[in-house]
Amino acid sequence: MALSNAFPSRKGVEVVSIAVIGSSPILDPEVSGTIVSLRERFEAVRRNEIHRVRRRLGNLSSDQEDVVESLSRGIIEKVLQAPVTMLLNAAAADHTAFIVKIVRKIFNLQK
């Protein structure tokens, strides 16, 4: 399975809009919408946590700011890798409704 049309959204969150299985693209709004919601939820948590500890970090240099941003984004990407892969595989196996429902329930995502 390959991904196409992966692009950053305005909040710096990567959005996957099309999964490609073999040579035929599958555009499933439930899957892509769930992935977007999941990434937005995790991005909000990341930003809030950085904001929360900002005072304790003191004045950071530009390089240090970049490291904090890179580290926190990397953690989010690693944590999201499994649920995003599961959603894309569900679309390929035609189990979309069931998996989307479970992921939305686990992560308390609104429809």
Gaussian input, Z-matrix of N, CA and C with variables (Angstrom, degrees):
# hf/3-21g

backbone

0 1
 N
 C     1     B1
 C     2     B2     1     A1
 N     3     B3     2     A2     1     D1
 C     4     B4     3     A3     2     D2
 C     5     B5     4     A4     3     D3
 N     6     B6     5     A5     4     D4
 C     7     B7     6     A6     5     D5
 C     8     B8     7     A7     6     D6
 N     9     B9     8     A8     7     D7
 C    10    B10     9     A9     8     D8
 C    11    B11    10    A10     9     D9
 N    12    B12    11    A11    10    D10
 C    13    B13    12    A12    11    D11
 C    14    B14    13    A13    12    D12
 N    15    B15    14    A14    13    D13
 C    16    B16    15    A15    14    D14
 C    17    B17    16    A16    15    D15
 N    18    B18    17    A17    16    D16
 C    19    B19    18    A18    17    D17
 C    20    B20    19    A19    18    D18
 N    21    B21    20    A20    19    D19
 C    22    B22    21    A21    20    D20
 C    23    B23    22    A22    21    D21
 N    24    B24    23    A23    22    D22
 C    25    B25    24    A24    23    D23
 C    26    B26    25    A25    24    D24
 N    27    B27    26    A26    25    D25
 C    28    B28    27    A27    26    D26
 C    29    B29    28    A28    27    D27
 N    30    B30    29    A29    28    D28
 C    31    B31    30    A30    29    D29
 C    32    B32    31    A31    30    D30
 N    33    B33    32    A32    31    D31
 C    34    B34    33    A33    32    D32
 C    35    B35    34    A34    33    D33
 N    36    B36    35    A35    34    D34
 C    37    B37    36    A36    35    D35
 C    38    B38    37    A37    36    D36
 N    39    B39    38    A38    37    D37
 C    40    B40    39    A39    38    D38
 C    41    B41    40    A40    39    D39
 N    42    B42    41    A41    40    D40
 C    43    B43    42    A42    41    D41
 C    44    B44    43    A43    42    D42
 N    45    B45    44    A44    43    D43
 C    46    B46    45    A45    44    D44
 C    47    B47    46    A46    45    D45
 N    48    B48    47    A47    46    D46
 C    49    B49    48    A48    47    D47
 C    50    B50    49    A49    48    D48
 N    51    B51    50    A50    49    D49
 C    52    B52    51    A51    50    D50
 C    53    B53    52    A52    51    D51
 N    54    B54    53    A53    52    D52
 C    55    B55    54    A54    53    D53
 C    56    B56    55    A55    54    D54
 N    57    B57    56    A56    55    D55
 C    58    B58    57    A57    56    D56
 C    59    B59    58    A58    57    D57
 N    60    B60    59    A59    58    D58
 C    61    B61    60    A60    59    D59
 C    62    B62    61    A61    60    D60
 N    63    B63    62    A62    61    D61
 C    64    B64    63    A63    62    D62
 C    65    B65    64    A64    63    D63
 N    66    B66    65    A65    64    D64
 C    67    B67    66    A66    65    D65
 C    68    B68    67    A67    66    D66
 N    69    B69    68    A68    67    D67
 C    70    B70    69    A69    68    D68
 C    71    B71    70    A70    69    D69
 N    72    B72    71    A71    70    D70
 C    73    B73    72    A72    71    D71
 C    74    B74    73    A73    72    D72
 N    75    B75    74    A74    73    D73
 C    76    B76    75    A75    74    D74
 C    77    B77    76    A76    75    D75
 N    78    B78    77    A77    76    D76
 C    79    B79    78    A78    77    D77
 C    80    B80    79    A79    78    D78
 N    81    B81    80    A80    79    D79
 C    82    B82    81    A81    80    D80
 C    83    B83    82    A82    81    D81
 N    84    B84    83    A83    82    D82
 C    85    B85    84    A84    83    D83
 C    86    B86    85    A85    84    D84
 N    87    B87    86    A86    85    D85
 C    88    B88    87    A87    86    D86
 C    89    B89    88    A88    87    D87
 N    90    B90    89    A89    88    D88
 C    91    B91    90    A90    89    D89
 C    92    B92    91    A91    90    D90
 N    93    B93    92    A92    91    D91
 C    94    B94    93    A93    92    D92
 C    95    B95    94    A94    93    D93
 N    96    B96    95    A95    94    D94
 C    97    B97    96    A96    95    D95
 C    98    B98    97    A97    96    D96
 N    99    B99    98    A98    97    D97
 C   100   B100    99    A99    98    D98
 C   101   B101   100   A100    99    D99
 N   102   B102   101   A101   100   D100
 C   103   B103   102   A102   101   D101
 C   104   B104   103   A103   102   D102
 N   105   B105   104   A104   103   D103
 C   106   B106   105   A105   104   D104
 C   107   B107   106   A106   105   D105
 N   108   B108   107   A107   106   D106
 C   109   B109   108   A108   107   D107
 C   110   B110   109   A109   108   D108
 N   111   B111   110   A110   109   D109
 C   112   B112   111   A111   110   D110
 C   113   B113   112   A112   111   D111
 N   114   B114   113   A113   112   D112
 C   115   B115   114   A114   113   D113
 C   116   B116   115   A115   114   D114
 N   117   B117   116   A116   115   D115
 C   118   B118   117   A117   116   D116
 C   119   B119   118   A118   117   D117
 N   120   B120   119   A119   118   D118
 C   121   B121   120   A120   119   D119
 C   122   B122   121   A121   120   D120
 N   123   B123   122   A122   121   D121
 C   124   B124   123   A123   122   D122
 C   125   B125   124   A124   123   D123
 N   126   B126   125   A125   124   D124
 C   127   B127   126   A126   125   D125
 C   128   B128   127   A127   126   D126
 N   129   B129   128   A128   127   D127
 C   130   B130   129   A129   128   D128
 C   131   B131   130   A130   129   D129
 N   132   B132   131   A131   130   D130
 C   133   B133   132   A132   131   D131
 C   134   B134   133   A133   132   D132
 N   135   B135   134   A134   133   D133
 C   136   B136   135   A135   134   D134
 C   137   B137   136   A136   135   D135
 N   138   B138   137   A137   136   D136
 C   139   B139   138   A138   137   D137
 C   140   B140   139   A139   138   D138
 N   141   B141   140   A140   139   D139
 C   142   B142   141   A141   140   D140
 C   143   B143   142   A142   141   D141
 N   144   B144   143   A143   142   D142
 C   145   B145   144   A144   143   D143
 C   146   B146   145   A145   144   D144
 N   147   B147   146   A146   145   D145
 C   148   B148   147   A147   146   D146
 C   149   B149   148   A148   147   D147
 N   150   B150   149   A149   148   D148
 C   151   B151   150   A150   149   D149
 C   152   B152   151   A151   150   D150
 N   153   B153   152   A152   151   D151
 C   154   B154   153   A153   152   D152
 C   155   B155   154   A154   153   D153
 N   156   B156   155   A155   154   D154
 C   157   B157   156   A156   155   D155
 C   158   B158   157   A157   156   D156
 N   159   B159   158   A158   157   D157
 C   160   B160   159   A159   158   D158
 C   161   B161   160   A160   159   D159
 N   162   B162   161   A161   160   D160
 C   163   B163   162   A162   161   D161
 C   164   B164   163   A163   162   D162
 N   165   B165   164   A164   163   D163
 C   166   B166   165   A165   164   D164
 C   167   B167   166   A166   165   D165
 N   168   B168   167   A167   166   D166
 C   169   B169   168   A168   167   D167
 C   170   B170   169   A169   168   D168
 N   171   B171   170   A170   169   D169
 C   172   B172   171   A171   170   D170
 C   173   B173   172   A172   171   D171
 N   174   B174   173   A173   172   D172
 C   175   B175   174   A174   173   D173
 C   176   B176   175   A175   174   D174
 N   177   B177   176   A176   175   D175
 C   178   B178   177   A177   176   D176
 C   179   B179   178   A178   177   D177
 N   180   B180   179   A179   178   D178
 C   181   B181   180   A180   179   D179
 C   182   B182   181   A181   180   D180
 N   183   B183   182   A182   181   D181
 C   184   B184   183   A183   182   D182
 C   185   B185   184   A184   183   D183
 N   186   B186   185   A185   184   D184
 C   187   B187   186   A186   185   D185
 C   188   B188   187   A187   186   D186
 N   189   B189   188   A188   187   D187
 C   190   B190   189   A189   188   D188
 C   191   B191   190   A190   189   D189
 N   192   B192   191   A191   190   D190
 C   193   B193   192   A192   191   D191
 C   194   B194   193   A193   192   D192
 N   195   B195   194   A194   193   D193
 C   196   B196   195   A195   194   D194
 C   197   B197   196   A196   195   D195
 N   198   B198   197   A197   196   D196
 C   199   B199   198   A198   197   D197
 C   200   B200   199   A199   198   D198
 N   201   B201   200   A200   199   D199
 C   202   B202   201   A201   200   D200
 C   203   B203   202   A202   201   D201
 N   204   B204   203   A203   202   D202
 C   205   B205   204   A204   203   D203
 C   206   B206   205   A205   204   D204
 N   207   B207   206   A206   205   D205
 C   208   B208   207   A207   206   D206
 C   209   B209   208   A208   207   D207
 N   210   B210   209   A209   208   D208
 C   211   B211   210   A210   209   D209
 C   212   B212   211   A211   210   D210
 N   213   B213   212   A212   211   D211
 C   214   B214   213   A213   212   D212
 C   215   B215   214   A214   213   D213
 N   216   B216   215   A215   214   D214
 C   217   B217   216   A216   215   D215
 C   218   B218   217   A217   216   D216
 N   219   B219   218   A218   217   D217
 C   220   B220   219   A219   218   D218
 C   221   B221   220   A220   219   D219
 N   222   B222   221   A221   220   D220
 C   223   B223   222   A222   221   D221
 C   224   B224   223   A223   222   D222
 N   225   B225   224   A224   223   D223
 C   226   B226   225   A225   224   D224
 C   227   B227   226   A226   225   D225
 N   228   B228   227   A227   226   D226
 C   229   B229   228   A228   227   D227
 C   230   B230   229   A229   228   D228
 N   231   B231   230   A230   229   D229
 C   232   B232   231   A231   230   D230
 C   233   B233   232   A232   231   D231
 N   234   B234   233   A233   232   D232
 C   235   B235   234   A234   233   D233
 C   236   B236   235   A235   234   D234
 N   237   B237   236   A236   235   D235
 C   238   B238   237   A237   236   D236
 C   239   B239   238   A238   237   D237
 N   240   B240   239   A239   238   D238
 C   241   B241   240   A240   239   D239
 C   242   B242   241   A241   240   D240
 N   243   B243   242   A242   241   D241
 C   244   B244   243   A243   242   D242
 C   245   B245   244   A244   243   D243
 N   246   B246   245   A245   244   D244
 C   247   B247   246   A246   245   D245
 C   248   B248   247   A247   246   D246
 N   249   B249   248   A248   247   D247
 C   250   B250   249   A249   248   D248
 C   251   B251   250   A250   249   D249
 N   252   B252   251   A251   250   D250
 C   253   B253   252   A252   251   D251
 C   254   B254   253   A253   252   D252
 N   255   B255   254   A254   253   D253
 C   256   B256   255   A255   254   D254
 C   257   B257   256   A256   255   D255
 N   258   B258   257   A257   256   D256
 C   259   B259   258   A258   257   D257
 C   260   B260   259   A259   258   D258
 N   261   B261   260   A260   259   D259
 C   262   B262   261   A261   260   D260
 C   263   B263   262   A262   261   D261
 N   264   B264   263   A263   262   D262
 C   265   B265   264   A264   263   D263
 C   266   B266   265   A265   264   D264
 N   267   B267   266   A266   265   D265
 C   268   B268   267   A267   266   D266
 C   269   B269   268   A268   267   D267
 N   270   B270   269   A269   268   D268
 C   271   B271   270   A270   269   D269
 C   272   B272   271   A271   270   D270
 N   273   B273   272   A272   271   D271
 C   274   B274   273   A273   272   D272
 C   275   B275   274   A274   273   D273
 N   276   B276   275   A275   274   D274
 C   277   B277   276   A276   275   D275
 C   278   B278   277   A277   276   D276
 N   279   B279   278   A278   277   D277
 C   280   B280   279   A279   278   D278
 C   281   B281   280   A280   279   D279
 N   282   B282   281   A281   280   D280
 C   283   B283   282   A282   281   D281
 C   284   B284   283   A283   282   D282
 N   285   B285   284   A284   283   D283
 C   286   B286   285   A285   284   D284
 C   287   B287   286   A286   285   D285
 N   288   B288   287   A287   286   D286
 C   289   B289   288   A288   287   D287
 C   290   B290   289   A289   288   D288
 N   291   B291   290   A290   289   D289
 C   292   B292   291   A291   290   D290
 C   293   B293   292   A292   291   D291
 N   294   B294   293   A293   292   D292
 C   295   B295   294   A294   293   D293
 C   296   B296   295   A295   294   D294
 N   297   B297   296   A296   295   D295
 C   298   B298   297   A297   296   D296
 C   299   B299   298   A298   297   D297
 N   300   B300   299   A299   298   D298
 C   301   B301   300   A300   299   D299
 C   302   B302   301   A301   300   D300
 N   303   B303   302   A302   301   D301
 C   304   B304   303   A303   302   D302
 C   305   B305   304   A304   303   D303
 N   306   B306   305   A305   304   D304
 C   307   B307   306   A306   305   D305
 C   308   B308   307   A307   306   D306
 N   309   B309   308   A308   307   D307
 C   310   B310   309   A309   308   D308
 C   311   B311   310   A310   309   D309
 N   312   B312   311   A311   310   D310
 C   313   B313   312   A312   311   D311
 C   314   B314   313   A313   312   D312
 N   315   B315   314   A314   313   D313
 C   316   B316   315   A315   314   D314
 C   317   B317   316   A316   315   D315
 N   318   B318   317   A317   316   D316
 C   319   B319   318   A318   317   D317
 C   320   B320   319   A319   318   D318
 N   321   B321   320   A320   319   D319
 C   322   B322   321   A321   320   D320
 C   323   B323   322   A322   321   D321
 N   324   B324   323   A323   322   D322
 C   325   B325   324   A324   323   D323
 C   326   B326   325   A325   324   D324
 N   327   B327   326   A326   325   D325
 C   328   B328   327   A327   326   D326
 C   329   B329   328   A328   327   D327
 N   330   B330   329   A329   328   D328
 C   331   B331   330   A330   329   D329
 C   332   B332   331   A331   330   D330

   B1=1.4510
   B2=1.5205
   B3=1.3088
   B4=1.4510
   B5=1.5145
   B6=1.3142
   B7=1.4591
   B8=1.5090
   B9=1.3015
   B10=1.4522
   B11=1.5114
   B12=1.3083
   B13=1.4517
   B14=1.5209
   B15=1.3410
   B16=1.4616
   B17=1.5196
   B18=1.3145
   B19=1.4470
   B20=1.5119
   B21=1.3510
   B22=1.4638
   B23=1.5202
   B24=1.3186
   B25=1.4638
   B26=1.5159
   B27=1.3042
   B28=1.4654
   B29=1.5189
   B30=1.3320
   B31=1.4605
   B32=1.5256
   B33=1.3293
   B34=1.4432
   B35=1.5156
   B36=1.3117
   B37=1.4530
   B38=1.5101
   B39=1.3347
   B40=1.4497
   B41=1.5214
   B42=1.3078
   B43=1.4530
   B44=1.5252
   B45=1.3149
   B46=1.4469
   B47=1.5194
   B48=1.3242
   B49=1.4569
   B50=1.5199
   B51=1.3300
   B52=1.4569
   B53=1.5215
   B54=1.3208
   B55=1.4542
   B56=1.5163
   B57=1.3198
   B58=1.4551
   B59=1.5171
   B60=1.3086
   B61=1.4492
   B62=1.5181
   B63=1.3358
   B64=1.4537
   B65=1.5112
   B66=1.3178
   B67=1.4560
   B68=1.5224
   B69=1.3405
   B70=1.4622
   B71=1.5271
   B72=1.3443
   B73=1.4647
   B74=1.5265
   B75=1.3185
   B76=1.4643
   B77=1.5192
   B78=1.2849
   B79=1.4612
   B80=1.5134
   B81=1.3068
   B82=1.4597
   B83=1.5119
   B84=1.3224
   B85=1.4631
   B86=1.5252
   B87=1.3318
   B88=1.4687
   B89=1.5256
   B90=1.3243
   B91=1.4696
   B92=1.5203
   B93=1.3287
   B94=1.4592
   B95=1.5266
   B96=1.3207
   B97=1.4593
   B98=1.5178
   B99=1.3284
   B100=1.4644
   B101=1.5191
   B102=1.3287
   B103=1.4698
   B104=1.5230
   B105=1.3097
   B106=1.4703
   B107=1.5279
   B108=1.3255
   B109=1.4701
   B110=1.5238
   B111=1.3170
   B112=1.4627
   B113=1.5226
   B114=1.3162
   B115=1.4658
   B116=1.5249
   B117=1.3215
   B118=1.4657
   B119=1.5237
   B120=1.3416
   B121=1.4566
   B122=1.5301
   B123=1.3335
   B124=1.4533
   B125=1.5245
   B126=1.3165
   B127=1.4636
   B128=1.5247
   B129=1.3169
   B130=1.4709
   B131=1.5255
   B132=1.3202
   B133=1.4623
   B134=1.5241
   B135=1.3296
   B136=1.4705
   B137=1.5217
   B138=1.3267
   B139=1.4713
   B140=1.5245
   B141=1.3316
   B142=1.4660
   B143=1.5170
   B144=1.3153
   B145=1.4653
   B146=1.5207
   B147=1.3152
   B148=1.4699
   B149=1.5190
   B150=1.3102
   B151=1.4669
   B152=1.5320
   B153=1.3299
   B154=1.4620
   B155=1.5367
   B156=1.3159
   B157=1.4745
   B158=1.5273
   B159=1.3090
   B160=1.4679
   B161=1.5297
   B162=1.3242
   B163=1.4727
   B164=1.5211
   B165=1.3271
   B166=1.4710
   B167=1.5272
   B168=1.3262
   B169=1.4609
   B170=1.5240
   B171=1.3281
   B172=1.4591
   B173=1.5157
   B174=1.3217
   B175=1.4675
   B176=1.5159
   B177=1.3149
   B178=1.4573
   B179=1.5228
   B180=1.3200
   B181=1.4602
   B182=1.5273
   B183=1.2965
   B184=1.4624
   B185=1.5281
   B186=1.3260
   B187=1.4642
   B188=1.5276
   B189=1.3243
   B190=1.4587
   B191=1.5237
   B192=1.3219
   B193=1.4781
   B194=1.5248
   B195=1.3264
   B196=1.4621
   B197=1.5189
   B198=1.3253
   B199=1.4607
   B200=1.5304
   B201=1.3286
   B202=1.4709
   B203=1.5280
   B204=1.3262
   B205=1.4653
   B206=1.5262
   B207=1.3077
   B208=1.4676
   B209=1.5269
   B210=1.3174
   B211=1.4593
   B212=1.5226
   B213=1.3263
   B214=1.4664
   B215=1.5239
   B216=1.3181
   B217=1.4682
   B218=1.5246
   B219=1.3238
   B220=1.4638
   B221=1.5198
   B222=1.3217
   B223=1.4701
   B224=1.5231
   B225=1.3262
   B226=1.4652
   B227=1.5255
   B228=1.3158
   B229=1.4679
   B230=1.5238
   B231=1.3184
   B232=1.4647
   B233=1.5322
   B234=1.3228
   B235=1.4626
   B236=1.5304
   B237=1.3202
   B238=1.4605
   B239=1.5263
   B240=1.3046
   B241=1.4635
   B242=1.5291
   B243=1.3100
   B244=1.4762
   B245=1.5323
   B246=1.3525
   B247=1.4641
   B248=1.5306
   B249=1.3313
   B250=1.4605
   B251=1.5247
   B252=1.3157
   B253=1.4710
   B254=1.5181
   B255=1.3258
   B256=1.4651
   B257=1.5283
   B258=1.3177
   B259=1.4649
   B260=1.5275
   B261=1.3141
   B262=1.4635
   B263=1.5257
   B264=1.3240
   B265=1.4673
   B266=1.5296
   B267=1.3158
   B268=1.4675
   B269=1.5199
   B270=1.3282
   B271=1.4616
   B272=1.5212
   B273=1.3243
   B274=1.4637
   B275=1.5215
   B276=1.3182
   B277=1.4687
   B278=1.5292
   B279=1.3102
   B280=1.4587
   B281=1.5415
   B282=1.3257
   B283=1.4688
   B284=1.5236
   B285=1.3095
   B286=1.4556
   B287=1.5231
   B288=1.3033
   B289=1.4665
   B290=1.5256
   B291=1.3206
   B292=1.4582
   B293=1.5253
   B294=1.3300
   B295=1.4697
   B296=1.5262
   B297=1.3255
   B298=1.4655
   B299=1.5257
   B300=1.3186
   B301=1.4640
   B302=1.5297
   B303=1.3144
   B304=1.4718
   B305=1.5198
   B306=1.3289
   B307=1.4666
   B308=1.5254
   B309=1.3271
   B310=1.4678
   B311=1.5307
   B312=1.3311
   B313=1.4610
   B314=1.5346
   B315=1.3274
   B316=1.4731
   B317=1.5200
   B318=1.3379
   B319=1.4631
   B320=1.5286
   B321=1.3507
   B322=1.4651
   B323=1.5298
   B324=1.3276
   B325=1.4647
   B326=1.5252
   B327=1.2991
   B328=1.4639
   B329=1.5160
   B330=1.2947
   B331=1.4575
   B332=1.4934
   A1=107.84
   A2=116.96
   A3=122.65
   A4=108.88
   A5=114.82
   A6=119.65
   A7=108.94
   A8=116.26
   A9=119.63
   A10=108.47
   A11=114.30
   A12=121.05
   A13=112.65
   A14=116.80
   A15=120.32
   A16=105.92
   A17=117.17
   A18=120.52
   A19=109.69
   A20=116.36
   A21=117.89
   A22=110.50
   A23=115.53
   A24=119.44
   A25=108.31
   A26=116.74
   A27=120.23
   A28=112.72
   A29=118.24
   A30=121.05
   A31=111.06
   A32=118.24
   A33=120.83
   A34=112.93
   A35=117.51
   A36=122.20
   A37=107.46
   A38=117.13
   A39=119.60
   A40=110.19
   A41=115.73
   A42=121.87
   A43=108.28
   A44=116.38
   A45=120.65
   A46=106.99
   A47=116.34
   A48=118.62
   A49=112.78
   A50=118.32
   A51=120.36
   A52=108.96
   A53=116.12
   A54=121.18
   A55=106.58
   A56=117.13
   A57=120.52
   A58=107.87
   A59=116.40
   A60=123.23
   A61=106.11
   A62=116.38
   A63=118.55
   A64=108.35
   A65=117.19
   A66=119.76
   A67=112.39
   A68=117.59
   A69=118.85
   A70=111.27
   A71=116.57
   A72=120.44
   A73=111.32
   A74=114.64
   A75=121.32
   A76=106.44
   A77=115.82
   A78=120.71
   A79=106.82
   A80=115.93
   A81=120.58
   A82=108.53
   A83=117.76
   A84=120.32
   A85=113.72
   A86=117.65
   A87=120.03
   A88=110.70
   A89=116.36
   A90=120.52
   A91=110.04
   A92=117.48
   A93=118.83
   A94=111.32
   A95=117.93
   A96=120.83
   A97=112.60
   A98=116.08
   A99=120.39
   A100=110.78
   A101=116.93
   A102=120.40
   A103=110.08
   A104=116.92
   A105=120.38
   A106=110.00
   A107=117.66
   A108=121.51
   A109=111.37
   A110=116.19
   A111=121.49
   A112=110.62
   A113=116.83
   A114=121.17
   A115=111.35
   A116=117.37
   A117=120.14
   A118=110.92
   A119=117.20
   A120=120.81
   A121=110.66
   A122=116.25
   A123=120.36
   A124=111.99
   A125=117.20
   A126=120.71
   A127=110.50
   A128=117.63
   A129=120.86
   A130=110.59
   A131=117.05
   A132=120.80
   A133=110.07
   A134=116.47
   A135=121.29
   A136=110.86
   A137=116.93
   A138=120.90
   A139=111.30
   A140=117.65
   A141=121.00
   A142=111.99
   A143=117.15
   A144=119.98
   A145=111.74
   A146=117.32
   A147=119.82
   A148=109.69
   A149=116.52
   A150=120.47
   A151=110.90
   A152=116.54
   A153=121.69
   A154=112.14
   A155=117.57
   A156=119.94
   A157=112.85
   A158=116.98
   A159=121.15
   A160=112.36
   A161=117.75
   A162=120.97
   A163=111.39
   A164=116.50
   A165=120.01
   A166=111.91
   A167=116.99
   A168=120.07
   A169=112.16
   A170=116.78
   A171=119.94
   A172=111.09
   A173=115.11
   A174=120.13
   A175=109.49
   A176=115.35
   A177=120.78
   A178=109.80
   A179=114.65
   A180=118.88
   A181=108.23
   A182=115.79
   A183=120.88
   A184=110.76
   A185=116.23
   A186=120.44
   A187=111.35
   A188=116.75
   A189=120.65
   A190=111.20
   A191=116.73
   A192=120.92
   A193=109.92
   A194=115.73
   A195=120.52
   A196=111.54
   A197=117.19
   A198=121.25
   A199=110.50
   A200=117.26
   A201=121.12
   A202=109.91
   A203=117.14
   A204=121.48
   A205=110.84
   A206=116.60
   A207=121.55
   A208=111.25
   A209=116.90
   A210=121.58
   A211=111.03
   A212=116.93
   A213=119.68
   A214=111.32
   A215=118.35
   A216=120.71
   A217=110.89
   A218=116.84
   A219=120.79
   A220=112.04
   A221=116.60
   A222=120.89
   A223=109.89
   A224=116.64
   A225=120.99
   A226=110.43
   A227=117.56
   A228=120.65
   A229=111.60
   A230=117.39
   A231=120.58
   A232=111.42
   A233=116.82
   A234=120.82
   A235=110.73
   A236=117.19
   A237=121.07
   A238=114.04
   A239=117.18
   A240=120.43
   A241=112.56
   A242=118.29
   A243=121.27
   A244=112.40
   A245=119.91
   A246=117.60
   A247=113.39
   A248=117.78
   A249=119.89
   A250=110.04
   A251=116.74
   A252=120.74
   A253=110.50
   A254=116.81
   A255=120.90
   A256=110.53
   A257=117.17
   A258=120.58
   A259=111.43
   A260=116.74
   A261=119.93
   A262=111.22
   A263=117.01
   A264=120.16
   A265=111.08
   A266=116.94
   A267=120.57
   A268=110.20
   A269=116.06
   A270=119.96
   A271=109.95
   A272=116.49
   A273=120.38
   A274=111.44
   A275=117.37
   A276=121.96
   A277=112.16
   A278=116.84
   A279=122.39
   A280=112.65
   A281=115.54
   A282=122.09
   A283=110.17
   A284=116.04
   A285=121.98
   A286=113.36
   A287=117.83
   A288=120.69
   A289=111.57
   A290=117.35
   A291=121.76
   A292=111.46
   A293=117.35
   A294=121.48
   A295=110.88
   A296=117.35
   A297=120.25
   A298=109.79
   A299=117.10
   A300=121.32
   A301=111.06
   A302=116.92
   A303=120.81
   A304=111.32
   A305=117.86
   A306=120.44
   A307=110.20
   A308=116.90
   A309=119.81
   A310=111.27
   A311=116.51
   A312=120.21
   A313=111.10
   A314=117.15
   A315=121.53
   A316=111.51
   A317=115.90
   A318=120.22
   A319=112.95
   A320=116.04
   A321=121.44
   A322=112.12
   A323=115.58
   A324=121.33
   A325=109.21
   A326=115.93
   A327=121.10
   A328=108.97
   A329=116.15
   A330=120.99
   A331=113.27
   D1=135.40
   D2=177.74
   D3=-120.72
   D4=157.72
   D5=177.71
   D6=-108.55
   D7=141.87
   D8=171.15
   D9=-132.08
   D10=163.65
   D11=-179.33
   D12=56.61
   D13=40.53
   D14=171.94
   D15=-88.16
   D16=123.55
   D17=-175.97
   D18=-146.38
   D19=152.76
   D20=178.80
   D21=-74.81
   D22=139.33
   D23=174.84
   D24=-84.33
   D25=-178.84
   D26=-177.53
   D27=-66.42
   D28=-16.16
   D29=179.56
   D30=-99.07
   D31=9.44
   D32=-179.81
   D33=79.77
   D34=15.38
   D35=-179.52
   D36=-100.80
   D37=128.58
   D38=179.76
   D39=-72.30
   D40=133.75
   D41=-178.92
   D42=-116.31
   D43=130.84
   D44=176.60
   D45=-104.89
   D46=120.52
   D47=-176.27
   D48=-105.77
   D49=-21.64
   D50=-178.16
   D51=-139.88
   D52=132.64
   D53=170.05
   D54=-102.88
   D55=140.45
   D56=179.76
   D57=-114.50
   D58=121.83
   D59=177.81
   D60=-111.83
   D61=116.91
   D62=-174.24
   D63=64.18
   D64=-119.87
   D65=178.30
   D66=-113.76
   D67=1.10
   D68=-178.25
   D69=-107.06
   D70=123.86
   D71=179.64
   D72=-74.14
   D73=145.50
   D74=175.65
   D75=-119.14
   D76=116.98
   D77=177.48
   D78=-108.00
   D79=105.76
   D80=-178.60
   D81=-117.97
   D82=109.34
   D83=-177.60
   D84=-62.84
   D85=-29.31
   D86=177.75
   D87=-66.59
   D88=-44.53
   D89=179.89
   D90=-67.64
   D91=-51.65
   D92=-177.62
   D93=-64.01
   D94=-37.80
   D95=177.29
   D96=-64.52
   D97=-38.46
   D98=177.87
   D99=-67.94
   D100=-40.59
   D101=177.70
   D102=-63.16
   D103=-43.68
   D104=178.24
   D105=-61.28
   D106=-46.84
   D107=179.61
   D108=-60.89
   D109=-42.41
   D110=179.86
   D111=-62.78
   D112=-47.55
   D113=179.53
   D114=-64.65
   D115=-40.45
   D116=178.40
   D117=-64.40
   D118=-40.58
   D119=178.72
   D120=-60.80
   D121=-48.65
   D122=-178.99
   D123=-67.55
   D124=-36.66
   D125=176.89
   D126=-63.92
   D127=-40.22
   D128=178.10
   D129=-63.39
   D130=-42.53
   D131=177.51
   D132=-62.21
   D133=-44.54
   D134=179.76
   D135=-59.19
   D136=-49.94
   D137=-179.77
   D138=-62.26
   D139=-43.08
   D140=179.63
   D141=-63.17
   D142=-40.78
   D143=179.81
   D144=-68.50
   D145=-39.31
   D146=176.19
   D147=-64.03
   D148=-43.64
   D149=177.91
   D150=-61.32
   D151=-40.54
   D152=-178.48
   D153=-63.78
   D154=-38.42
   D155=-177.15
   D156=-95.28
   D157=-1.24
   D158=-176.57
   D159=-53.67
   D160=-43.10
   D161=-178.77
   D162=-62.84
   D163=-39.57
   D164=-179.09
   D165=-70.91
   D166=-23.32
   D167=-179.55
   D168=-78.23
   D169=-20.95
   D170=-178.23
   D171=73.19
   D172=-160.11
   D173=179.85
   D174=-80.19
   D175=119.06
   D176=179.07
   D177=-102.74
   D178=144.68
   D179=174.18
   D180=-71.98
   D181=168.53
   D182=178.25
   D183=-59.28
   D184=-40.91
   D185=178.49
   D186=-64.33
   D187=-41.10
   D188=178.52
   D189=-65.78
   D190=-40.38
   D191=175.74
   D192=-58.45
   D193=-44.68
   D194=179.58
   D195=-61.77
   D196=-39.32
   D197=179.42
   D198=-65.49
   D199=-44.56
   D200=178.62
   D201=-60.79
   D202=-46.28
   D203=178.62
   D204=-61.13
   D205=-47.86
   D206=-178.21
   D207=-63.11
   D208=-44.80
   D209=179.30
   D210=-61.45
   D211=-48.58
   D212=-176.99
   D213=-67.53
   D214=-38.42
   D215=176.92
   D216=-66.45
   D217=-39.09
   D218=178.13
   D219=-62.16
   D220=-41.31
   D221=177.94
   D222=-62.03
   D223=-45.81
   D224=179.77
   D225=-60.02
   D226=-45.15
   D227=-179.83
   D228=-61.16
   D229=-41.58
   D230=179.62
   D231=-66.99
   D232=-40.81
   D233=179.50
   D234=-66.65
   D235=-37.53
   D236=-177.44
   D237=-81.27
   D238=-13.53
   D239=-176.20
   D240=-55.89
   D241=-47.26
   D242=-177.66
   D243=-66.67
   D244=-50.68
   D245=-179.61
   D246=-64.83
   D247=-35.40
   D248=178.81
   D249=-66.95
   D250=-43.90
   D251=177.31
   D252=-60.74
   D253=-42.34
   D254=178.98
   D255=-61.26
   D256=-42.09
   D257=178.68
   D258=-64.09
   D259=-43.93
   D260=-179.99
   D261=-66.99
   D262=-39.39
   D263=177.25
   D264=-66.88
   D265=-34.95
   D266=178.05
   D267=-62.99
   D268=-39.35
   D269=177.95
   D270=-63.38
   D271=-39.59
   D272=-179.60
   D273=-68.64
   D274=-33.43
   D275=-176.75
   D276=-94.91
   D277=5.43
   D278=179.33
   D279=61.92
   D280=37.44
   D281=174.85
   D282=-114.45
   D283=25.60
   D284=-171.87
   D285=-54.75
   D286=-53.11
   D287=-173.24
   D288=-59.05
   D289=-44.30
   D290=-178.48
   D291=-64.81
   D292=-50.33
   D293=-177.21
   D294=-67.42
   D295=-41.95
   D296=177.99
   D297=-59.18
   D298=-44.40
   D299=179.40
   D300=-60.10
   D301=-43.83
   D302=-179.36
   D303=-66.99
   D304=-46.62
   D305=-179.55
   D306=-62.58
   D307=-43.22
   D308=178.74
   D309=-62.66
   D310=-37.03
   D311=179.24
   D312=-70.79
   D313=-45.74
   D314=-179.33
   D315=-58.68
   D316=-43.94
   D317=-175.14
   D318=-98.71
   D319=8.90
   D320=177.42
   D321=52.31
   D322=50.78
   D323=-179.10
   D324=-94.74
   D325=139.63
   D326=176.46
   D327=-78.80
   D328=152.17
   D329=179.26
   D330=-78.43

